[in-house]
């Protein structure tokens, strides 16, 4: 994957359900790090992680599925902030991965 030691892989979550006329979404994310990285993270909420550097990663996903079928759940936006005011996103290598939203027939 050509990851570097400071690469953060952000994955949009996948989920599925049986058709019920209600919209299916999955707002959460999860993170993976290079095996040689000293980075780690503690999950604060479904889309916020506190990195071991003290920086706060926040991501928003976008995707929905109502009818039977499948569609992508994408990481639509992300930022990494230091001290709540300094955007340090550019200090990290970020790779984004889609999740899948699946609605099965009744």
C-alpha positions in Angstrom: 0.0 0.0 0.0 3.0 2.3 0.1 2.1 3.5 3.6 4.7 5.5 5.6 5.0 5.3 9.4 2.8 8.4 9.8 0.1 7.1 7.5 -3.4 7.0 8.9 -6.0 4.9 7.1 -9.5 6.2 7.7 -12.2 3.7 7.0 -15.9 4.6 6.7 -18.0 1.9 8.4 -20.1 -0.7 6.6 -23.4 -2.0 7.7 -26.5 -3.8 6.4 -30.1 -4.4 7.2 -33.3 -5.9 5.8 -35.5 -3.6 3.8 -37.8 -1.6 6.0 -38.5 1.7 4.1 -36.1 3.5 6.4 -32.8 5.1 5.4 -29.6 3.2 6.3 -26.6 5.2 7.3 -23.3 4.5 9.1 -21.8 7.7 10.5 -18.8 6.0 12.2 -15.2 5.5 11.2 -12.3 3.3 12.3 -8.6 3.9 11.9 -5.6 1.7 11.0 -1.9 2.5 11.2 1.2 1.3 9.5 2.7 -1.7 11.4 5.9 0.2 12.2 4.1 3.4 13.2 4.3 4.7 16.8 0.9 6.3 16.2 -2.1 4.9 18.0 -5.5 6.4 18.9 -8.3 6.3 21.4 -11.8 6.5 20.2 -13.7 9.4 21.7 -17.0 9.0 19.8 -18.1 7.3 16.6 -16.2 9.8 14.4 -13.6 11.4 16.7 -10.2 9.9 17.7 -7.6 11.2 20.1 -4.2 10.4 18.5 -1.2 9.4 20.6 0.4 12.7 19.5 -2.4 14.6 21.3 -4.0 15.7 18.0 -7.7 15.2 17.5 -8.9 13.5 14.3 -12.5 14.2 13.3 -14.2 12.7 10.2 -17.6 12.8 8.7 -19.1 10.1 6.5 -21.6 10.5 3.7 -23.8 7.8 2.3 -27.3 6.3 2.6 -29.3 3.4 1.2 -33.0 3.0 1.4 -34.0 0.5 -1.3 -32.7 -3.0 -1.6 -29.1 -2.8 -3.0 -25.8 -1.5 -1.9 -23.9 1.8 -2.1 -20.7 3.4 -0.9 -20.3 5.0 2.5 -17.5 7.5 2.1 -15.3 9.7 4.3 -16.6 13.0 3.1 -14.5 15.3 5.3 -11.7 15.0 7.9 -9.5 17.2 9.9 -6.7 16.8 12.5 -6.5 19.6 15.0 -3.9 20.4 17.7 -5.0 22.3 20.7 -8.4 22.8 19.2 -7.3 25.7 17.0 -4.3 24.6 14.8 -5.1 22.4 11.8 -2.2 19.9 11.5 -3.9 17.6 8.9 -1.0 18.3 6.5 1.5 16.7 8.9 0.0 13.2 8.3 -0.4 11.0 5.3 -4.1 10.1 5.0 -5.7 7.3 3.0 -9.4 7.0 2.7 -11.4 3.8 2.3 -15.1 3.5 1.6 -17.5 1.3 3.5 -20.6 -0.3 2.1 -24.3 0.2 3.0 -26.4 -2.8 2.1 -30.2 -3.2 2.2 -31.4 -6.7 1.6 -34.8 -7.6 0.1 -37.7 -8.2 2.5 
